[in-house]
Amino acid sequence: MIVTAWIFLATAVDAAAGIHDMQIHEISGKTMGTFYHVKIAHPGKIDRVLLKNKIDARLQAVNNSMSMYQKTSEISRFNRSPENTPMEISDGFFLVLKEARALYDLTGGAWDGTIKPLVDIWGFGTTQAGGKMPTKSTIENALANTGFDKIILVEKTLAKKKSGITLDMGSIAKGYGVDQISELLRENHFKNTLVEIGGEVVGSGEKKPGKPWNVGITTPDKRLDKQTVYQAIALKNRALATSGDYRNFIMLDKQAYSHIIDPSTGYPVKNGVVSASVLAATCTLADGLATALMVMGPKKAIALVNRMANTECLIIVQENDGTFSDRYSTGFPVQKK
């Protein structure tokens, strides 16, 4: 997924924090082919070196499960495994896959973690494929090796019903990583935090008393060289994830094709949706659901989110004249632009 959230960094001193000034402590690093940023509102000093080591270790555990670029990761070993051969998986990977199955069912297959063959042939995956328009037969062959219903998940074991089935959790892994770091910070008694990986973000507690963390949704315009804020969002104990077609795309025959693939057709989505942002209780859900909403289109996407508890969304559609129009779920916190 693309970097689509703009973090407004808070550095102001809070005089109401009591005896000690409330400070914003920052920790950052690299993970999952992008960067992570952590903000902690806390009076006094913290051991940043120790905390960064803990964060990096937790993120490495996530990569050990879901990185397709690590040959020894759980997902890489599964992708090489033959059909009907269960492999034991870690508790964390098992929980993510349970959430992935629920998301697949919830969205009617609009989110599908087995579309790696399609992602590869369009040039967005781990192979060197791409650079030209895939043929109809190539797409049909790839589609034959997809379908999350061909995944067997039983008692912390994982297997596939067909040898060609592979997993690509790229549209959910960063969100899970954000949740893991937020949990780690709570375990270390930090209640007021902002965690971001590649644009997916969770805000916990407050930046300072009475002031939530502020983040922004990026303007989904391919023509812009720099990111600009389309809408600001206040986050308190919620996650925000955005999926969009405006940063990761390819040009084929003078046409732009998004990295968001429709699992039902095998083609990049072309339904007018250029950005989908989701507010949810966890970043794992928000991350995966944002991708699914891009596939579903505005009408079905809004209808689905309006049926879900503690979940809201903003769908941005680019009209034929190039202008943007917004579709909000019932409880999305609309702000004037």
ABEGO torsion letter per residue (X at the ends): XBBABBBBBBABBBAAAEABBBBBBBBBBBBGGBBBBBBBBBBEBBBAAAAAAAAAAAAAAAAAAABAABAABAAAAAAABBBGBBBBBBAAAAAAAAAAAAAAAAAGGABBAAAAAAAAAAGABABABEGBBBBAAAAAAAAAABEAAABBBBGGBBBBABAABBBBAAAAAAAAAAAAAAAAAAAAGBABBBBBBGGBBBBBEBABBGBBBBBBBBBBBAABABBBBABBBBBBGBBBBBBBAAABBBBBGGBBBBABBBAAAGBBBBAGBABBBBBBABAAAAAAAAAAAAAAEAAAAAAAAAABBGBBBBBBBBBAAGBBBBBBBAABBBBBX
